[in-house]
Amino acid sequence: MKDKKQATRQSYGETLVKLGKENENIVVLDADLAGATKTDLFGKEYPDRFFDMGIAEANMLGTAAGLATCGKIPYASTFAVFAAGRGYDQIRNSICYPKLNVKICATHAGITVGEDGATHQMLEDLSLMRGLPNMTVISPSDDTQTKWVIEAISKIEGPVYVRLARLATPIIYEEDQKFEIGKAVQIGEGTDGTVFATGVTVAEAIKAQEELEKQGIHIRVVDMHTIKPIDKDCILKCAKETKRLVSVEDHSVIGGLGSAISEVLTDEYPTKLERMGMPDIFGKSGKAEELMEYFGLTAKAIAQKFKE
């Protein structure tokens, strides 16, 4: 893991510019937050293919659906709380039901939104999106993975929800790292336990892994970048090979990564999974790093879970 940090929303914006040059069918929509979602980078390069829809998220998603029916590949962006929340009806009935080729890239997800507080800290989006038929759900963990995701989803048909963060996080992977939608990335071969993580918590899990290694506790980290379709084979492999299973996510423990893994285990290989994430409460206003510590989503908290 490198010292350099970059927010996945920045990686998203930069990749859109690259895609725009390669494919003239790429169009980008935003709901008055282009500076924050970084879609303004695309807008400056390709103003004729960029549409700022104003503070009208439902209209943005409906328009994206319409563009998809015309052969365009729309990327629609706003904060996660507005995309998955305000736009849910349009995502369900106008995008997922007809299985249209719309890419919803929602930024500022989770408590790491920070000072914007509980109203803007979307903790339910993975639950909402993975419950929709035809929807692919991806939560990349770093700059490298985000660039791959944004390009890869332009080549597959159907609705996709990509969860991006406000917070700058460490770059984990080398530029030549190979990824595949629906295939988790296992880091390490430890047999004392497995930490399944996604998004911003992957870096924290790797830090915990390094700390525990010094204490003679050998765990593996699994980067579950794809929440749906979930990598059942990897989950079952880790359940059979390691003594303890923990999931960690910057999302509610209800309906997110931990729930998705639990469903696989219940059906295929009943095993206890300890879920770390946001309890059944709203968030608080504060600095992102302080909130991660307050709610027990740091490397220290993960390591402590294995030492208990």
Phi and psi in degrees as a GROMACS rama.xvg file:
@    title "Ramachandran Plot"
@    xaxis  label "Phi"
@    yaxis  label "Psi"
@TYPE xy
-89.7773  160.715  LYS-2
-73.5465  -29.3403  ASP-3
-64.4691  139.159  LYS-4
-122.091  149.668  LYS-5
-153.787  139.711  GLN-6
-73.1139  139.537  ALA-7
-64.3198  -24.8378  THR-8
-67.0117  -33.19  ARG-9
-67.8699  -42.5934  GLN-10
-61.2425  -37.6214  SER-11
-60.235  -52.1132  TYR-12
-59.9507  -42.3372  GLY-13
-65.0502  -38.7293  GLU-14
-70.9255  -33.2538  THR-15
-58.9271  -40.4617  LEU-16
-61.3385  -44.4597  VAL-17
-62.3499  -45.2023  LYS-18
-63.5481  -38.8359  LEU-19
-59.0497  -34.7921  GLY-20
-72.3156  -34.9979  LYS-21
-83.2421  -27.4634  GLU-22
-139.81  111.074  ASN-23
-72.8899  -7.85445  GLU-24
-84.4123  -8.75563  ASN-25
-71.5967  125.226  ILE-26
-128.541  152.63  VAL-27
-128.188  134.334  VAL-28
-122.273  145.056  LEU-29
-141.888  160.291  ASP-30
-116.175  64.4416  ALA-31
68.5631  22.4476  ASP-32
-133.073  28.124  LEU-33
-59.3914  -33.8372  ALA-34
-67.0053  -34.5292  GLY-35
-83.4271  -38.5636  ALA-36
-80.6204  -12.3649  THR-37
73.1827  13.846  LYS-38
-72.8136  -12.3905  THR-39
-62.9762  -23.2698  ASP-40
-63.4655  -41.7895  LEU-41
-68.6689  -42.4257  PHE-42
-59.3733  -36.4581  GLY-43
-69.8977  -34.6447  LYS-44
-82.7299  -36.8015  GLU-45
-132.559  68.1755  TYR-46
-60.5236  -27.311  PRO-47
-75.5412  -13.0744  ASP-48
-116.758  15.7306  ARG-49
-118.812  130.931  PHE-50
-128.572  110.71  PHE-51
-90.1057  111.578  ASP-52
-89.1687  3.38908  MET-53
74.0524  -172.217  GLY-54
-80.4529  71.5995  ILE-55
-149.271  70.5255  ALA-56
-62.197  -41.2792  GLU-57
-62.426  -42.5858  ALA-58
-63.8687  -39.4622  ASN-59
-59.1856  -45.7453  MET-60
-71.0855  -35.8575  LEU-61
-65.146  -40.1812  GLY-62
-65.2223  -40.0454  THR-63
-59.9828  -41.0308  ALA-64
-61.0233  -43.6069  ALA-65
-62.5132  -42.3177  GLY-66
-62.4827  -36.23  LEU-67
-63.9105  -34.8798  ALA-68
-68.8522  -15.5182  THR-69
-98.9614  9.4236  CYS-70
92.3987  1.97184  GLY-71
-82.4219  162.347  LYS-72
-115.773  90.6495  ILE-73
-82.1202  134.493  PRO-74
-108.51  116.667  TYR-75
-111.68  129.452  ALA-76
-134.874  144.887  SER-77
-167.375  -174.755  THR-78
-65.9192  150.112  PHE-79
-57.5181  -37.6854  ALA-80
-64.1613  -29.7544  VAL-81
-87.9261  -36.4584  PHE-82
-67.244  -58.3151  ALA-83
-77.6841  -26.1318  ALA-84
-86.3121  -71.8187  GLY-85
-63.8457  -31.3493  ARG-86
-96.2843  10.6627  GLY-87
-58.8262  -44.5855  TYR-88
-60.5344  -43.1717  ASP-89
-68.6695  -37.5854  GLN-90
-63.1057  -43.1463  ILE-91
-67.6739  -53.7896  ARG-92
-92.632  -28.653  ASN-93
-99.3182  -18.4906  SER-94
-115.006  -55.887  ILE-95
-74.2552  -42.4774  CYS-96
-58.3827  -48.3285  TYR-97
-84.8441  2.37949  PRO-98
55.829  54.3292  LYS-99
-87.3528  155.336  LEU-100
-84.6722  63.819  ASN-101
-110.181  133.463  VAL-102
-107.914  109.766  LYS-103
-96.2531  110.799  ILE-104
-112.326  99.7765  CYS-105
-99.2756  124.881  ALA-106
-101.377  175.857  THR-107
57.7772  43.9399  HIS-108
-89.49  154.456  ALA-109
79.4329  -178.983  GLY-110
-70.8896  -16.1157  ILE-111
-71.4412  -0.210735  THR-112
-59.9515  -31.0229  VAL-113
80.6203  -120.672  GLY-114
-64.2  -18.5664  GLU-115
-63.6663  -20.3968  ASP-116
83.1306  -174.647  GLY-117
-58.3138  -36.1258  ALA-118
-65.733  -24.8181  THR-119
-107.848  -4.89536  HIS-120
-89.9643  93.0183  GLN-121
-75.7153  113.089  MET-122
-113.139  3.98822  LEU-123
-120.639  0.990464  GLU-124
-66.5959  -37.4925  ASP-125
-63.0583  -40.1682  LEU-126
-62.1364  -47.3025  SER-127
-63.7223  -44.4812  LEU-128
-76.6917  -37.0211  MET-129
-75.6019  -14.0356  ARG-130
-80.0955  -7.52111  GLY-131
-90.1661  126.665  LEU-132
-57.9461  146.568  PRO-133
75.8728  -4.88566  ASN-134
-91.308  131.938  MET-135
-97.3895  136.499  THR-136
-125.003  123.174  VAL-137
-131.498  137.963  ILE-138
-131.417  86.692  SER-139
-69.4677  155.114  PRO-140
-103.099  -19.311  SER-141
-154.107  -176.758  ASP-142
-58.1931  -50.6254  ASP-143
-60.4147  -47.2436  THR-144
-67.3292  -37.4549  GLN-145
-63.949  -43.3556  THR-146
-60.5043  -40.9267  LYS-147
-62.9134  -47.351  TRP-148
-57.6395  -50.3648  VAL-149
-62.0995  -36.0521  ILE-150
-75.7744  -42.5722  GLU-151
-62.9603  -38.9602  ALA-152
-72.1301  -16.9665  ILE-153
-71.728  -15.3365  SER-154
-103.132  -1.08208  LYS-155
-114.065  150.216  ILE-156
-88.6137  143.495  GLU-157
111.252  169.624  GLY-158
-69.1964  141.085  PRO-159
-137.128  138.752  VAL-160
-114.374  121.39  TYR-161
-113.467  126.577  VAL-162
-99.608  118.739  ARG-163
-120.451  158.318  LEU-164
-111.372  156.057  ALA-165
-79.585  -38.7458  ARG-166
-72.1222  135.701  LEU-167
-72.4396  130.502  ALA-168
-126.698  158.534  THR-169
-60.4694  147.279  PRO-170
-81.8271  121.232  ILE-171
-94.3121  -42.3118  ILE-172
-106.198  153.42  TYR-173
-74.9726  159.566  GLU-174
-63.8733  -25.3875  GLU-175
-92.8757  9.48759  ASP-176
-60.012  135.766  GLN-177
-97.9223  132.761  LYS-178
-127.468  161.905  PHE-179
-144.516  133.129  GLU-180
-58.8572  129.289  ILE-181
87.9934  0.613192  GLY-182
-120.578  114.097  LYS-183
-69.6134  162.979  ALA-184
-111.909  118.279  VAL-185
-92.3696  129.657  GLN-186
-116.405  109.467  ILE-187
93.5463  164.47  GLY-188
-121.933  16.1124  GLU-189
-54.7523  146.79  GLY-190
-111.968  -3.8063  THR-191
-74.2299  -23.0574  ASP-192
178.79  168.399  GLY-193
-129.169  134.55  THR-194
-110.007  115.911  VAL-195
-90.2809  122.94  PHE-196
-134.859  163.467  ALA-197
-148.935  151.648  THR-198
61.3518  -136.357  GLY-199
-65.8838  -17.7272  VAL-200
-81.4694  -10.8312  THR-201
-63.677  -45.0821  VAL-202
-61.1796  -39.0755  ALA-203
-65.3013  -38.7467  GLU-204
-65.0735  -38.0231  ALA-205
-67.7965  -39.7594  ILE-206
-61.671  -41.0164  LYS-207
-64.6797  -40.4716  ALA-208
-58.4535  -44.5861  GLN-209
-65.9797  -39.3893  GLU-210
-68.0619  -43.0069  GLU-211
-67.275  -31.8187  LEU-212
-59.4055  -37.7765  GLU-213
-65.8589  -23.0519  LYS-214
-102.001  9.46351  GLN-215
81.8772  14.565  GLY-216
-107.236  120.539  ILE-217
-110.386  107.507  HIS-218
-118.027  162.269  ILE-219
-111.432  150.577  ARG-220
-110.193  134.419  VAL-221
-117.987  117.33  VAL-222
-84.3802  103.077  ASP-223
-91.4708  71.938  MET-224
-66.2432  -30.7594  HIS-225
-101.63  115.838  THR-226
-84.4201  -32.6109  ILE-227
-147.524  120.803  LYS-228
-73.9699  133.48  PRO-229
-76.0828  148.597  ILE-230
-83.5339  88.8702  ASP-231
-63.0499  -40.6523  LYS-232
-61.0604  -42.2691  ASP-233
-66.8421  -41.8453  CYS-234
-60.0701  -47.2488  ILE-235
-67.1425  -38.3122  LEU-236
-59.8096  -46.8297  LYS-237
-68.4552  -36.1587  CYS-238
-63.3344  -34.2763  ALA-239
-83.9453  -26.0228  LYS-240
-100.085  -17.0387  GLU-241
-121.679  155.751  THR-242
-79.7917  -25.7918  LYS-243
-144.513  140.504  ARG-244
-120.575  131.447  LEU-245
-134.795  139.067  VAL-246
-116.22  147.326  SER-247
-141.32  135.502  VAL-248
-155.144  149.256  GLU-249
-88.6157  65.53  ASP-250
-164.33  161.842  HIS-251
-58.2461  144.621  SER-252
-71.2934  -9.1972  VAL-253
-93.7529  113.857  ILE-254
88.3564  -3.32696  GLY-255
-96.4175  -140.683  GLY-256
-59.9096  -49.0313  LEU-257
-59.043  -40.3514  GLY-258
-65.3937  -41.0417  SER-259
-63.0542  -41.6415  ALA-260
-67.2969  -41.6518  ILE-261
-59.6167  -37.9876  SER-262
-63.1026  -40.7182  GLU-263
-64.9132  -46.124  VAL-264
-63.885  -41.8573  LEU-265
-59.5591  -42.1977  THR-266
-76.5479  -35.7016  ASP-267
-111.959  -34.82  GLU-268
-159.78  78.4824  TYR-269
-51.565  114.488  PRO-270
-147.269  146.692  THR-271
-71.9161  133.713  LYS-272
-123.676  127.067  LEU-273
-94.2092  121.384  GLU-274
-100.703  121.965  ARG-275
-107.673  133.67  MET-276
172.513  -162.696  GLY-277
-79.5621  127.839  MET-278
-66.83  -177.439  PRO-279
-76.0944  62.691  ASP-280
-143.976  165.772  ILE-281
-82.444  165.347  PHE-282
-80.7973  -165.822  GLY-283
-138.125  161.941  LYS-284
-83.5242  135.108  SER-285
169.957  175.652  GLY-286
-67.8357  142.471  LYS-287
-54.2057  -47.6427  ALA-288
-63.5819  -37.6909  GLU-289
-68.9982  -36.1122  GLU-290
-68.9942  -37.4468  LEU-291
-59.9682  -40.9704  MET-292
-70.7705  -43.3126  GLU-293
-59.4259  -41.0426  TYR-294
-95.4033  8.28948  PHE-295
70.2103  45.6804  GLY-296
-118.081  19.3118  LEU-297
-95.7044  170.988  THR-298
-57.6384  -39.6673  ALA-299
-59.9768  -43.8655  LYS-300
-68.0357  -37.7025  ALA-301
-66.7101  -45.4356  ILE-302
-61.3438  -40.891  ALA-303
-63.1035  -34.3107  GLN-304
-59.2194  -37.1751  LYS-305
-81.7947  -20.906  PHE-306
-88.9589  -12.9038  LYS-307
